[in-house]
Amino acid sequence: MPPKNKQTQSLEETLWEAATALRSSMDAAEYKHVVLGLIFLKYVSDTFMVRHDELVRLVNDESSDYFMPNEAAKLSILEDRDEYTAEGVFWIPEGHRWADLKRAAKQADIGGRIDKAMEAIERENPSLKGVLPKTFSRQELTPEMLGGLIDVFSRNDLTAEEHKDLDVLGRVYEYFLGKFAGGEGKRGGQYYTPRSVVQLLVEMLQPYHGRVYDPACGSGGMFVQADKFVRAHGGTHADISVYGQESVPTTWRLAKMNLALRGIEANLGPEWGDSFHADKHPDLRADFVIANPPFNDDNWKGEKLRQDRRWQYGVPPVQNANFAWIQHMMHHLAPTGTMATVLANGSLSGMQNGEGDIRKALVDGDVVECIVSLPPQLFFGTQIPVCIWFLTKNKKGIPNGSKTRKRERETLFIDARQVGFMESRTRRAFDEADLNRIADAYHAWRGSQTSNGEPYKNIPGFCYSATTEEISKHGYILTPGRYVGAEDGEQDGEPLDRKIVRLASALRAGFEKRQESQERVLSLLDSLGSAHD
């Protein structure tokens, strides 16, 4: 895909360039909290003003139940906290709204004013307690930088137009998260999963309704995409219940803001915490589990959990958390639920420290539904080959007349290593056709509706439905390339034994011709040397 020129530059790109120009020498990892905090402040203030303006109209409308005959009565409605919170709008105290900060943007104490606004908003809205950044008074955050950012985010095209359908600031927040993550490399990958991967996971899981859980939720991108999916198919925020957990405090705060920006009510626990050692949702049984946990984590302190009840398929090695993550998610999966997790490719074939035994137990337990090999260069800061595991406790299919096929003792393998395009010199992505190609294979195999309406069939080089017996013959190694084979080549009808003889003869002739050429060149060089003696 060609890069965008200046004439087609998006709003997000324009804002990013403006915000980056103000960063100066500040570290990007620190700057992101400044910028994202201000975007969030702009969002809550805008949605507050949308409701405020709606109330202004109602108190002046004689046909409305809100109509008030005098200014004092009108003001009592406009400043009634319950009139906002009852509509899911955060209450923003007077003096701490975006318009107040905009008026003071050029003042020397603007950093302190922003901190006070953040403190006031947290105090008035318990769900935001401990979430918002309050470090804008730092010396390195100059009034020029902060005032400039306030001006950048005060553009007319960033103003809320319709409560809860305000996607523009949510898109900006998500875009900035991705740009900051890209700049931080491997550190960025700890809180942000590339959009292509998130879209693929959600398109394959199809979480139309139910409980959605991510035990390593980062900045909440899986939930945002799941919510987009639901609404794109005619649903609402209320169709899914969101549960998550994140171990890094600053990332947990980013997730809370990200979800609030989208109007998504989420239970991320009362605070951050490690899913293995401080499970915030011990009794949850989710309909969908979706996650991108840390790759090959060797510091998960597994030695403290040797007897944990979650290890139904074998005790995971302390040297690698891959199979601890799988079993933690399976533990939280409802009887008819489906889970998807991104893991390093080593999880497909590794035999060290009992990994092979756990993988065998998962296959023999008939819970491994689908394995997808992903192409390289999808993730920030790592070249580790990765895959997606889909697992379910219900291969028998969903009852009550669903078209979903029974796939007991079968597993689908998809080799998508060649799928996608290079959106930049170093980054690969999926377009809609790529996403549909992979997701359709999975949905057709399950008997679900697909975008092309085609039934499932094995496609050499791309997908193959293997029986458990076949997998056992491969030593329970789950690398898709072992099963899908090679793409069908053009058949020329020549018998293999004749083709081998013909090609061998052509190869020998080539070697002989090369030797003759070498001898001719050496002879010419010798003659040139003699001529100069």
LUMFI-342973 format. One record per residue (C-alpha): residue number from 0; x, y, z; chain; residue in one letter. Coordinates in Angstrom, 1 decimal. Layout:
<nukols>
> NUM,X,Y,Z,A,A
...
</nukols>
This chain:
<nukols>
> 0,0.0,0.0,0.0,A,M
> 1,1.4,3.4,-0.9,A,P
> 2,2.2,5.9,1.9,A,P
> 3,-0.2,8.7,2.4,A,K
> 4,0.8,12.1,1.1,A,N
> 5,0.3,15.4,2.9,A,K
> 6,-3.0,16.0,1.1,A,Q
> 7,-4.5,12.7,2.4,A,T
> 8,-2.9,12.9,5.9,A,Q
> 9,-5.4,11.8,8.5,A,S
> 10,-6.4,13.8,11.6,A,L
> 11,-4.5,11.3,13.8,A,E
> 12,-1.3,11.7,11.8,A,E
> 13,-1.6,15.5,11.9,A,T
> 14,-2.1,15.5,15.6,A,L
> 15,0.8,13.1,16.1,A,W
> 16,3.2,15.3,14.1,A,E
> 17,2.1,18.4,16.1,A,A
> 18,2.5,16.6,19.5,A,A
> 19,5.8,15.1,18.5,A,T
> 20,7.2,18.5,17.6,A,A
> 21,6.5,19.6,21.2,A,L
> 22,8.3,16.7,22.8,A,R
> 23,11.7,18.2,22.8,A,S
> 24,14.2,15.8,24.5,A,S
> 25,11.7,14.1,26.8,A,M
> 26,11.8,10.3,26.7,A,D
> 27,8.9,8.9,24.7,A,A
> 28,8.0,6.4,27.4,A,A
> 29,7.4,9.4,29.8,A,E
> 30,5.9,11.7,27.2,A,Y
> 31,3.1,9.2,26.3,A,K
> 32,1.6,9.6,29.8,A,H
> 33,1.5,13.3,29.4,A,V
> 34,-0.1,13.2,26.0,A,V
> 35,-2.5,10.4,26.6,A,L
> 36,-3.5,12.0,30.0,A,G
> 37,-4.4,15.2,28.2,A,L
> 38,-6.4,13.4,25.5,A,I
> 39,-8.4,11.7,28.2,A,F
> 40,-9.0,15.0,30.0,A,L
> 41,-10.2,16.5,26.8,A,K
> 42,-12.6,13.5,26.3,A,Y
> 43,-14.2,13.6,29.7,A,V
> 44,-14.6,17.4,29.5,A,S
> 45,-16.1,17.2,26.0,A,D
> 46,-18.7,14.5,27.0,A,T
> 47,-19.5,16.5,30.0,A,F
> 48,-20.2,19.6,27.9,A,M
> 49,-22.3,17.5,25.4,A,V
> 50,-24.6,16.6,28.3,A,R
> 51,-24.4,20.2,29.7,A,H
> 52,-25.5,21.7,26.4,A,D
> 53,-28.3,19.1,26.1,A,E
> 54,-29.6,20.2,29.6,A,L
> 55,-29.3,23.9,28.5,A,V
> 56,-31.7,23.1,25.7,A,R
> 57,-34.1,21.2,27.9,A,L
> 58,-34.4,23.7,30.7,A,V
> 59,-35.2,26.4,28.1,A,N
> 60,-37.7,24.2,26.2,A,D
> 61,-41.2,24.9,27.6,A,E
> 62,-42.4,21.5,26.2,A,S
> 63,-39.8,19.7,28.2,A,S
> 64,-40.1,18.2,31.7,A,D
> 65,-36.8,19.9,32.5,A,Y
> 66,-38.2,23.4,31.7,A,F
> 67,-37.3,25.9,34.4,A,M
> 68,-38.8,29.5,34.6,A,P
> 69,-35.9,31.3,36.1,A,N
> 70,-32.1,31.4,35.9,A,E
> 71,-31.4,30.1,39.4,A,A
> 72,-33.6,27.1,38.8,A,A
> 73,-31.9,26.5,35.5,A,K
> 74,-28.5,26.7,37.0,A,L
> 75,-29.5,24.2,39.7,A,S
> 76,-30.2,21.6,37.0,A,I
> 77,-27.1,22.4,35.0,A,L
> 78,-24.9,21.9,38.0,A,E
> 79,-26.7,18.8,39.4,A,D
> 80,-24.1,16.1,39.5,A,R
> 81,-26.7,13.3,39.2,A,D
> 82,-27.9,14.7,35.9,A,E
> 83,-24.6,13.7,34.4,A,Y
> 84,-23.6,10.5,36.2,A,T
> 85,-27.0,9.0,35.6,A,A
> 86,-26.2,9.2,31.9,A,E
> 87,-22.8,7.6,32.4,A,G
> 88,-21.0,10.9,32.1,A,V
> 89,-18.1,11.8,34.3,A,F
> 90,-18.7,14.8,36.5,A,W
> 91,-16.2,17.5,35.9,A,I
> 92,-16.1,20.2,38.6,A,P
> 93,-16.3,23.9,37.6,A,E
> 94,-12.9,25.4,37.1,A,G
> 95,-11.4,22.2,36.0,A,H
> 96,-13.0,21.8,32.6,A,R
> 97,-11.1,21.9,29.3,A,W
> 98,-12.3,25.4,28.5,A,A
> 99,-10.8,26.6,31.9,A,D
> 100,-7.4,25.0,31.0,A,L
> 101,-7.5,26.4,27.5,A,K
> 102,-7.9,29.9,28.9,A,R
> 103,-4.9,29.4,31.1,A,A
> 104,-2.8,27.5,28.6,A,A
> 105,-0.2,30.2,28.3,A,K
> 106,0.1,30.7,32.1,A,Q
> 107,3.3,29.7,33.9,A,A
> 108,1.4,27.6,36.3,A,D
> 109,-0.5,25.5,33.7,A,I
> 110,1.2,22.3,34.9,A,G
> 111,-0.2,22.8,38.4,A,G
> 112,-3.6,23.6,37.0,A,R
> 113,-3.7,20.3,35.0,A,I
> 114,-2.7,18.4,38.1,A,D
> 115,-5.5,20.0,40.2,A,K
> 116,-8.0,19.2,37.4,A,A
> 117,-6.9,15.5,37.4,A,M
> 118,-7.1,15.4,41.2,A,E
> 119,-10.6,16.9,41.2,A,A
> 120,-11.9,14.6,38.5,A,I
> 121,-10.6,11.5,40.4,A,E
> 122,-12.1,12.8,43.6,A,R
> 123,-15.5,13.3,42.0,A,E
> 124,-15.5,10.0,40.0,A,N
> 125,-14.6,7.0,42.2,A,P
> 126,-14.1,4.7,39.2,A,S
> 127,-11.1,6.8,38.2,A,L
> 128,-9.4,6.8,41.6,A,K
> 129,-5.7,6.2,41.2,A,G
> 130,-6.0,6.2,37.4,A,V
> 131,-5.1,9.7,36.0,A,L
> 132,-1.5,11.0,35.7,A,P
> 133,-0.9,13.9,38.1,A,K
> 134,2.8,14.8,37.3,A,T
> 135,2.3,17.8,35.1,A,F
> 136,4.1,20.1,37.4,A,S
> 137,7.5,18.5,36.7,A,R
> 138,10.2,21.0,35.7,A,Q
> 139,10.8,19.3,32.3,A,E
> 140,7.1,19.9,31.3,A,L
> 141,7.4,23.5,30.4,A,T
> 142,4.5,25.8,29.9,A,P
> 143,5.3,26.0,26.2,A,E
> 144,5.1,22.3,25.9,A,M
> 145,1.8,21.9,27.9,A,L
> 146,0.2,25.0,26.4,A,G
> 147,1.1,23.8,23.0,A,G
> 148,-0.5,20.4,23.6,A,L
> 149,-3.6,22.0,24.9,A,I
> 150,-3.8,24.1,21.7,A,D
> 151,-3.2,21.0,19.6,A,V
> 152,-6.1,19.1,21.2,A,F
> 153,-8.4,22.1,21.1,A,S
> 154,-9.1,21.8,17.4,A,R
> 155,-12.7,22.1,16.4,A,N
> 156,-12.6,18.6,14.7,A,D
> 157,-11.8,17.1,18.1,A,L
> 158,-14.9,18.4,19.8,A,T
> 159,-17.5,15.9,21.0,A,A
> 160,-20.6,16.0,18.8,A,E
> 161,-22.6,13.1,20.1,A,E
> 162,-22.4,11.5,23.5,A,H
> 163,-21.1,7.9,23.6,A,K
> 164,-20.7,7.9,19.9,A,D
> 165,-17.6,10.1,20.1,A,L
> 166,-15.1,7.9,18.3,A,D
> 167,-12.7,10.6,17.2,A,V
> 168,-10.8,11.0,20.5,A,L
> 169,-10.9,7.2,21.0,A,G
> 170,-9.3,6.8,17.6,A,R
> 171,-6.7,9.4,18.4,A,V
> 172,-5.9,7.7,21.8,A,Y
> 173,-5.5,4.3,20.1,A,E
> 174,-3.4,5.8,17.3,A,Y
> 175,-1.1,7.5,19.7,A,F
> 176,-0.8,4.3,21.8,A,L
> 177,0.4,2.5,18.6,A,G
> 178,2.9,5.2,17.7,A,K
> 179,4.4,5.4,21.2,A,F
> 180,4.6,1.6,21.3,A,A
> 181,6.4,1.5,17.9,A,G
> 182,8.9,4.0,19.2,A,G
> 183,9.6,2.0,22.4,A,E
> 184,10.1,-1.3,20.5,A,G
> 185,10.1,-4.3,22.8,A,K
> 186,8.8,-2.2,25.8,A,R
> 187,6.0,-1.0,23.6,A,G
> 188,5.0,-4.5,22.9,A,G
> 189,4.4,-5.0,26.6,A,Q
> 190,1.3,-2.8,26.6,A,Y
> 191,0.2,-2.7,22.9,A,Y
> 192,-0.7,-5.5,20.5,A,T
> 193,-0.6,-4.5,16.9,A,P
> 194,-4.0,-3.8,15.4,A,R
> 195,-3.8,-6.5,12.7,A,S
> 196,-3.3,-9.2,15.4,A,V
> 197,-6.1,-7.9,17.6,A,V
> 198,-8.5,-7.7,14.6,A,Q
> 199,-7.6,-11.3,13.6,A,L
> 200,-8.2,-12.6,17.1,A,L
> 201,-11.6,-10.9,17.4,A,V
> 202,-12.7,-11.7,13.9,A,E
> 203,-12.0,-15.4,14.6,A,M
> 204,-13.6,-15.5,18.1,A,L
> 205,-16.6,-13.4,17.1,A,Q
> 206,-17.6,-12.3,20.6,A,P
> 207,-21.2,-11.2,19.8,A,Y
> 208,-22.3,-11.3,23.5,A,H
> 209,-21.1,-12.7,26.8,A,G
> 210,-18.2,-12.4,29.2,A,R
> 211,-14.8,-11.4,27.6,A,V
> 212,-11.6,-11.9,29.7,A,Y
> 213,-8.0,-10.9,29.1,A,D
> 214,-5.6,-11.8,31.9,A,P
> 215,-2.7,-9.8,30.3,A,A
> 216,-4.8,-6.9,29.0,A,C
> 217,-2.1,-4.3,28.4,A,G
> 218,-3.7,-1.0,27.4,A,S
> 219,-7.0,-2.7,26.7,A,G
> 220,-6.9,-3.0,22.9,A,G
> 221,-8.5,-6.5,22.8,A,M
> 222,-11.6,-5.1,24.6,A,F
> 223,-11.8,-2.0,22.3,A,V
> 224,-11.7,-4.2,19.2,A,Q
> 225,-14.3,-6.6,20.7,A,A
> 226,-16.6,-3.7,21.4,A,D
> 227,-16.1,-2.4,17.8,A,K
> 228,-17.0,-5.9,16.5,A,F
> 229,-20.2,-6.0,18.6,A,V
> 230,-21.3,-2.6,17.5,A,R
> 231,-20.4,-3.3,13.8,A,A
> 232,-22.9,-6.2,14.0,A,H
> 233,-25.7,-4.2,15.4,A,G
> 234,-25.0,-4.7,19.1,A,G
> 235,-24.3,-2.3,22.0,A,T
> 236,-21.8,-1.9,24.8,A,H
> 237,-24.1,-3.9,27.0,A,A
> 238,-23.8,-7.0,24.9,A,D
> 239,-20.5,-8.0,26.4,A,I
> 240,-19.1,-7.8,29.9,A,S
> 241,-15.4,-7.0,30.1,A,V
> 242,-13.0,-8.5,32.7,A,Y
> 243,-9.2,-8.0,32.6,A,G
> 244,-6.0,-7.8,34.6,A,Q
> 245,-2.7,-6.1,34.1,A,E
> 246,0.4,-6.4,36.3,A,S
> 247,2.1,-3.1,35.4,A,V
> 248,0.6,-0.1,37.2,A,P
> 249,1.2,2.5,34.5,A,T
> 250,-0.2,0.2,31.8,A,T
> 251,-3.3,-0.6,34.0,A,W
> 252,-4.0,3.1,34.2,A,R
> 253,-3.6,3.4,30.4,A,L
> 254,-6.2,0.6,30.0,A,A
> 255,-8.6,2.2,32.4,A,K
> 256,-8.5,5.5,30.4,A,M
> 257,-8.6,3.8,27.0,A,N
> 258,-11.8,1.9,28.0,A,L
> 259,-13.4,4.9,29.6,A,A
> 260,-12.7,6.9,26.4,A,L
> 261,-14.8,4.2,24.5,A,R
> 262,-17.6,4.2,27.0,A,G
> 263,-16.8,0.6,27.9,A,I
> 264,-17.5,-0.4,31.5,A,E
> 265,-14.8,-2.8,32.5,A,A
> 266,-13.8,-4.8,35.6,A,N
> 267,-10.0,-4.6,35.6,A,L
> 268,-9.8,-5.4,39.3,A,G
> 269,-9.5,-2.7,42.1,A,P
> 270,-5.8,-2.3,41.1,A,E
> 271,-3.1,-3.9,39.0,A,W
> 272,-1.9,-7.4,39.8,A,G
> 273,-0.2,-10.5,38.5,A,D
> 274,-2.7,-13.0,37.1,A,S
> 275,-0.7,-16.0,38.3,A,F
> 276,-0.1,-14.8,41.9,A,H
> 277,-2.9,-12.3,42.6,A,A
> 278,-5.9,-13.4,40.4,A,D
> 279,-8.5,-10.6,40.6,A,K
> 280,-11.2,-12.7,39.1,A,H
> 281,-10.9,-16.1,40.8,A,P
> 282,-14.5,-17.2,40.2,A,D
> 283,-14.9,-15.9,36.6,A,L
> 284,-15.8,-18.4,33.9,A,R
> 285,-15.7,-16.4,30.6,A,A
> 286,-17.4,-17.1,27.3,A,D
> 287,-14.4,-15.7,25.5,A,F
> 288,-10.8,-15.4,26.6,A,V
> 289,-8.5,-13.4,24.4,A,I
> 290,-4.9,-12.5,25.2,A,A
> 291,-1.4,-11.7,24.1,A,N
> 292,0.7,-12.5,27.2,A,P
> 293,4.5,-12.0,27.4,A,P
> 294,6.4,-14.3,25.1,A,F
> 295,8.4,-17.1,26.8,A,N
> 296,8.3,-15.4,30.2,A,D
> 297,11.0,-17.0,32.3,A,D
> 298,10.4,-14.8,35.4,A,N
> 299,6.8,-15.7,36.3,A,W
> 300,7.8,-17.2,39.7,A,K
> 301,6.3,-20.6,38.8,A,G
> 302,8.2,-22.3,41.6,A,E
> 303,5.7,-20.9,44.1,A,K
> 304,2.8,-22.5,42.3,A,L
> 305,3.8,-26.1,41.9,A,R
> 306,0.5,-27.4,43.5,A,Q
> 307,-1.9,-24.9,41.9,A,D
> 308,-5.3,-26.2,40.9,A,R
> 309,-5.2,-24.5,37.5,A,R
> 310,-2.6,-27.0,36.2,A,W
> 311,-5.1,-29.6,34.9,A,Q
> 312,-2.9,-30.7,32.0,A,Y
> 313,0.4,-30.8,33.8,A,G
> 314,2.6,-28.5,35.9,A,V
> 315,4.2,-25.9,33.7,A,P
> 316,7.9,-25.4,33.8,A,P
> 317,9.3,-22.5,35.9,A,V
> 318,11.6,-21.6,32.9,A,Q
> 319,8.7,-20.6,30.6,A,N
> 320,5.2,-19.4,31.3,A,A
> 321,3.6,-20.4,27.9,A,N
> 322,1.7,-23.4,29.3,A,F
> 323,0.9,-21.6,32.5,A,A
> 324,-0.9,-19.0,30.5,A,W
> 325,-2.8,-21.5,28.5,A,I
> 326,-4.0,-23.4,31.6,A,Q
> 327,-4.8,-20.2,33.5,A,H
> 328,-7.1,-19.2,30.6,A,M
> 329,-8.6,-22.6,30.3,A,M
> 330,-9.3,-22.5,34.1,A,H
> 331,-11.3,-19.3,33.5,A,H
> 332,-13.1,-20.6,30.4,A,L
> 333,-16.8,-21.4,30.6,A,A
> 334,-17.9,-25.0,29.6,A,P
> 335,-19.0,-23.8,26.1,A,T
> 336,-16.4,-21.0,25.8,A,G
> 337,-13.5,-20.4,23.4,A,T
> 338,-10.1,-18.9,24.1,A,M
> 339,-7.4,-17.5,21.8,A,A
> 340,-3.9,-16.6,22.9,A,T
> 341,-0.8,-15.5,21.0,A,V
> 342,2.3,-17.5,22.0,A,L
> 343,5.8,-18.0,20.7,A,A
> 344,6.2,-20.8,18.2,A,N
> 345,8.3,-22.7,20.7,A,G
> 346,5.0,-23.7,22.4,A,S
> 347,4.2,-25.8,19.3,A,L
> 348,7.2,-28.1,19.4,A,S
> 349,9.2,-27.5,22.6,A,G
> 350,10.0,-30.7,24.6,A,M
> 351,12.0,-29.2,27.5,A,Q
> 352,10.9,-29.5,31.1,A,N
> 353,7.7,-31.4,30.4,A,G
> 354,6.3,-29.0,27.7,A,E
> 355,5.8,-31.9,25.3,A,G
> 356,3.8,-33.8,28.0,A,D
> 357,1.5,-30.9,28.6,A,I
> 358,0.9,-30.4,24.9,A,R
> 359,0.1,-34.1,24.5,A,K
> 360,-2.4,-33.8,27.4,A,A
> 361,-4.1,-30.8,25.8,A,L
> 362,-4.4,-32.7,22.4,A,V
> 363,-5.6,-35.9,24.0,A,D
> 364,-8.0,-34.0,26.2,A,G
> 365,-9.5,-32.7,22.9,A,D
> 366,-9.4,-29.0,23.8,A,V
> 367,-7.0,-27.8,21.0,A,V
> 368,-9.3,-26.5,18.3,A,E
> 369,-7.0,-24.5,15.9,A,C
> 370,-3.4,-23.4,15.5,A,I
> 371,-2.4,-20.5,13.3,A,V
> 372,1.1,-19.7,12.3,A,S
> 373,1.6,-15.9,11.9,A,L
> 374,4.0,-14.2,9.5,A,P
> 375,7.1,-12.4,10.8,A,P
> 376,7.4,-8.6,11.5,A,Q
> 377,3.9,-8.2,13.0,A,L
> 378,5.1,-7.2,16.5,A,F
> 379,7.1,-4.4,17.9,A,F
> 380,10.7,-5.0,18.9,A,G
> 381,10.8,-8.8,18.4,A,T
> 382,11.5,-11.2,15.5,A,Q
> 383,10.3,-14.2,17.6,A,I
> 384,8.1,-16.4,15.3,A,P
> 385,4.6,-16.5,16.9,A,V
> 386,1.3,-18.4,16.6,A,C
> 387,-2.2,-18.3,17.9,A,I
> 388,-3.7,-21.1,19.9,A,W
> 389,-7.5,-21.6,19.9,A,F
> 390,-8.9,-23.9,22.6,A,L
> 391,-12.3,-24.9,23.7,A,T
> 392,-14.0,-27.3,26.1,A,K
> 393,-16.8,-27.9,23.6,A,N
> 394,-15.8,-29.4,20.3,A,K
> 395,-19.2,-31.1,20.1,A,K
> 396,-20.7,-27.9,18.8,A,G
> 397,-23.1,-25.5,20.4,A,I
> 398,-26.6,-27.0,20.9,A,P
> 399,-30.1,-25.5,20.2,A,N
> 400,-30.0,-25.8,16.4,A,G
> 401,-26.7,-24.0,15.7,A,S
> 402,-25.0,-24.8,12.4,A,K
> 403,-21.7,-25.2,14.3,A,T
> 404,-20.1,-28.5,13.3,A,R
> 405,-18.9,-31.2,15.6,A,K
> 406,-15.2,-31.4,15.4,A,R
> 407,-14.3,-34.0,18.1,A,E
> 408,-10.8,-35.4,17.8,A,R
> 409,-9.9,-32.9,15.1,A,E
> 410,-7.7,-29.8,15.0,A,T
> 411,-7.5,-27.2,12.3,A,L
> 412,-4.0,-26.0,11.2,A,F
> 413,-3.6,-22.7,9.3,A,I
> 414,-0.3,-21.6,7.9,A,D
> 415,-0.5,-17.8,7.5,A,A
> 416,3.2,-17.1,7.4,A,R
> 417,2.9,-15.8,3.8,A,Q
> 418,-0.2,-13.7,4.4,A,V
> 419,-0.2,-9.9,4.8,A,G
> 420,1.7,-6.9,3.3,A,F
> 421,4.5,-4.6,4.4,A,M
> 422,2.9,-1.4,5.6,A,E
> 423,6.3,0.0,6.2,A,S
> 424,9.9,-1.1,5.7,A,R
> 425,9.9,-3.0,9.0,A,T
> 426,6.2,-3.7,9.8,A,R
> 427,3.8,-6.2,8.3,A,R
> 428,0.0,-5.9,8.6,A,A
> 429,-3.2,-7.6,7.4,A,F
> 430,-5.8,-6.0,5.2,A,D
> 431,-9.5,-7.0,5.2,A,E
> 432,-8.9,-9.7,2.6,A,A
> 433,-6.1,-11.2,4.6,A,D
> 434,-8.3,-11.2,7.8,A,L
> 435,-11.2,-12.8,5.9,A,N
> 436,-9.0,-15.5,4.3,A,R
> 437,-7.8,-16.7,7.7,A,I
> 438,-11.0,-16.2,9.6,A,A
> 439,-13.1,-17.8,6.9,A,D
> 440,-11.1,-21.0,7.0,A,A
> 441,-11.7,-21.3,10.8,A,Y
> 442,-15.4,-20.4,10.6,A,H
> 443,-16.1,-22.7,7.7,A,A
> 444,-14.3,-25.5,9.5,A,W
> 445,-16.6,-24.9,12.5,A,R
> 446,-19.7,-24.6,10.3,A,G
> 447,-20.2,-20.9,11.0,A,S
> 448,-21.1,-18.3,8.5,A,Q
> 449,-18.2,-17.0,6.4,A,T
> 450,-17.7,-13.8,4.4,A,S
> 451,-17.6,-15.8,1.1,A,N
> 452,-20.2,-18.5,1.9,A,G
> 453,-17.8,-21.3,0.9,A,E
> 454,-17.8,-24.6,2.8,A,P
> 455,-14.6,-25.8,4.4,A,Y
> 456,-11.9,-27.7,2.4,A,K
> 457,-8.3,-28.4,3.0,A,N
> 458,-6.1,-26.1,1.0,A,I
> 459,-2.5,-27.4,0.4,A,P
> 460,0.0,-25.0,1.8,A,G
> 461,-2.6,-23.1,3.8,A,F
> 462,-5.0,-25.1,6.0,A,C
> 463,-5.6,-28.7,7.0,A,Y
> 464,-8.0,-30.5,9.4,A,S
> 465,-6.0,-33.2,11.2,A,A
> 466,-7.3,-36.0,13.4,A,T
> 467,-5.8,-36.6,16.9,A,T
> 468,-4.4,-39.8,15.5,A,E
> 469,-2.4,-37.9,12.9,A,E
> 470,-1.2,-35.5,15.5,A,I
> 471,0.0,-38.3,17.6,A,S
> 472,2.0,-39.7,14.7,A,K
> 473,3.8,-36.4,14.5,A,H
> 474,4.8,-36.7,18.2,A,G
> 475,2.2,-34.1,19.2,A,Y
> 476,4.1,-31.3,17.5,A,I
> 477,1.6,-28.7,16.4,A,L
> 478,3.6,-26.7,13.8,A,T
> 479,1.0,-26.1,11.0,A,P
> 480,3.7,-26.5,8.3,A,G
> 481,3.9,-30.2,9.2,A,R
> 482,0.2,-30.7,8.3,A,Y
> 483,-0.8,-28.3,5.6,A,V
> 484,1.9,-29.5,3.1,A,G
> 485,3.0,-27.4,0.1,A,A
> 486,0.8,-25.5,-2.3,A,E
> 487,-0.3,-27.4,-5.4,A,D
> 488,2.1,-26.8,-8.2,A,G
> 489,1.3,-26.8,-11.9,A,E
> 490,1.2,-30.5,-13.0,A,Q
> 491,3.1,-31.2,-16.2,A,D
> 492,2.3,-34.9,-16.4,A,G
> 493,6.0,-36.0,-16.5,A,E
> 494,6.7,-39.1,-14.3,A,P
> 495,8.9,-38.4,-11.3,A,L
> 496,11.7,-40.9,-12.2,A,D
> 497,12.0,-39.4,-15.7,A,R
> 498,12.0,-35.8,-14.3,A,K
> 499,14.8,-36.7,-11.9,A,I
> 500,16.9,-38.1,-14.8,A,V
> 501,16.2,-35.1,-17.0,A,R
> 502,17.1,-32.5,-14.3,A,L
> 503,20.2,-34.4,-13.3,A,A
> 504,21.4,-34.5,-16.9,A,S
> 505,20.7,-30.7,-17.2,A,A
> 506,22.6,-30.0,-14.0,A,L
> 507,25.7,-32.0,-15.2,A,R
> 508,25.6,-30.1,-18.5,A,A
> 509,25.5,-26.9,-16.7,A,G
> 510,28.5,-27.8,-14.5,A,F
> 511,30.5,-28.8,-17.7,A,E
> 512,29.6,-25.6,-19.4,A,K
> 513,30.7,-23.5,-16.4,A,R
> 514,34.0,-25.4,-16.3,A,Q
> 515,34.6,-24.7,-20.0,A,E
> 516,33.9,-21.0,-19.4,A,S
> 517,36.3,-20.8,-16.5,A,Q
> 518,39.0,-22.4,-18.6,A,E
> 519,38.4,-20.0,-21.4,A,R
> 520,38.7,-17.0,-19.1,A,V
> 521,41.8,-18.3,-17.5,A,L
> 522,43.4,-18.8,-20.9,A,S
> 523,42.6,-15.3,-21.9,A,L
> 524,44.1,-13.9,-18.7,A,L
> 525,47.3,-16.0,-19.3,A,D
> 526,47.6,-14.6,-22.8,A,S
> 527,47.2,-11.0,-21.6,A,L
> 528,49.9,-11.6,-19.0,A,G
> 529,52.3,-13.0,-21.6,A,S
> 530,51.7,-10.0,-23.9,A,A
> 531,53.0,-7.6,-21.1,A,H
> 532,56.1,-9.6,-20.2,A,D
</nukols>
